[in-house]
C-alpha cells in the first residue's frame, strides 16, 4: 500500500514542493533544453543573461539561488535586521556566483521559474 505523500509543512528546504523525495527544480531541469554557447562577450553580465531561450545551465543557476534562499529563510540565517525574502535572494545569488540583477534577468519571462520563485518566497522566515 502506498503511503500518502508528506504534507508540505514537513517538506525540507531545497526539496520539491510537489514531491519531497525529489530536489527542488529537478523536474524543470529534466525538461530544459541545452544552453547555447556564445562567443566571448564583454557586455554586462545582466545583458549576457538576457537570452531568449533559457537552457539547462540558466535554469540551474536560478534553481541554485532559490534552493539557497529557501535554506537561509528556513534556518533564520539572515543578517539581523535584514530578514526579508529579497535579502535572502541577494545573498543566495552571491553564493551561487550571480549578481541579483543577473538572477532577475534569468527568471524574467520564464513562467515556470517565476512560479517556483513565488513558492519559495512564500516560505516563512525563521526567527533565531
C-alpha positions in Angstrom: 0.0 0.0 0.0 1.4 3.4 -1.0 1.7 5.9 1.9 0.3 9.3 1.4 2.7 12.0 0.4 4.4 14.1 3.0 2.4 17.3 3.8 4.0 20.5 2.5 4.7 21.6 6.1 7.1 18.6 6.6 8.9 19.4 3.4 12.6 20.2 3.9 14.2 23.3 2.3 15.6 22.6 -1.1 13.1 19.8 -1.8 10.4 19.8 -4.4 7.0 21.3 -3.5 5.2 18.6 -5.4 7.3 15.5 -4.4 9.5 16.0 -1.3 11.5 12.9 -2.5 13.0 15.0 -5.3 15.2 18.1 -5.2 13.6 21.5 -5.9 13.6 22.2 -9.6 14.7 18.7 -10.7 11.7 18.4 -13.0 12.3 21.8 -14.6 15.9 20.8 -15.3 14.9 17.4 -16.8 12.7 19.1 -19.5 15.1 22.1 -20.2 16.9 22.1 -23.5 20.6 22.7 -24.0 22.1 26.1 -23.3 23.6 27.9 -26.2 27.3 28.7 -26.2 28.0 32.2 -27.1 31.4 33.6 -28.3 33.4 35.7 -25.8 31.2 38.5 -24.6 32.3 41.6 -22.7 28.9 43.1 -22.1 27.5 43.4 -18.5 26.5 40.1 -17.0 22.8 41.1 -16.9 22.9 41.7 -20.6 24.6 38.4 -21.3 21.9 36.6 -19.2 19.1 38.1 -21.2 19.0 35.3 -23.8 15.6 34.5 -25.4 15.8 30.8 -24.7 16.7 29.6 -21.2 18.6 26.2 -21.3 19.6 23.9 -18.5 22.5 26.0 -17.4 20.5 29.1 -17.0 17.7 27.3 -15.2 20.2 25.5 -12.9 21.6 28.9 -11.8 18.2 30.1 -10.8 17.3 26.9 -9.1 20.5 27.0 -7.1 19.7 30.5 -5.9 16.2 29.5 -4.9 17.4 26.5 -3.0 19.9 28.5 -1.1 17.5 31.4 -0.4 14.9 28.9 0.9 17.6 27.4 3.2 18.6 30.8 4.5 15.0 31.7 5.3 14.0 28.4 6.8 17.1 28.3 9.1 16.7 32.0 10.0 20.3 32.5 8.8 19.9 36.1 7.5 21.7 39.2 9.0 19.8 40.7 11.9 17.5 43.5 10.7 17.7 42.2 7.1 15.3 39.3 7.4 13.5 39.7 4.1 13.0 37.4 1.1 14.7 39.9 -1.1 17.8 39.9 1.1 17.8 36.0 1.0 17.8 36.1 -2.8 20.6 38.6 -2.9 22.8 36.5 -0.5 21.9 33.3 -2.3 22.7 34.8 -5.7 26.1 35.9 -4.5 26.8 32.4 -3.1 26.0 30.9 -6.5 28.2 33.5 -8.2 25.4 35.7 -9.7 24.5 39.3 -9.2 20.9 39.9 -8.1 20.3 41.7 -11.4 21.6 38.7 -13.4 19.4 36.4 -11.4 16.3 38.6 -12.1 17.0 38.6 -15.8 17.3 34.8 -15.8 13.9 34.5 -14.1 12.1 37.1 -16.1 10.0 35.7 -18.9 10.1 32.1 -17.7 6.7 31.2 -16.2 7.9 28.0 -14.5 10.8 29.7 -12.8 8.6 32.6 -11.8 6.1 30.2 -10.2 8.9 28.3 -8.4 10.3 31.6 -7.1 6.8 32.6 -5.9 6.5 29.4 -3.9 10.0 29.8 -2.4 9.4 33.4 -1.4 6.2 32.3 0.5 8.5 30.3 2.8 8.2 31.8 6.3 11.4 33.3 7.6 12.5 31.5 10.8 13.5 33.6 13.8 16.7 33.0 15.6 
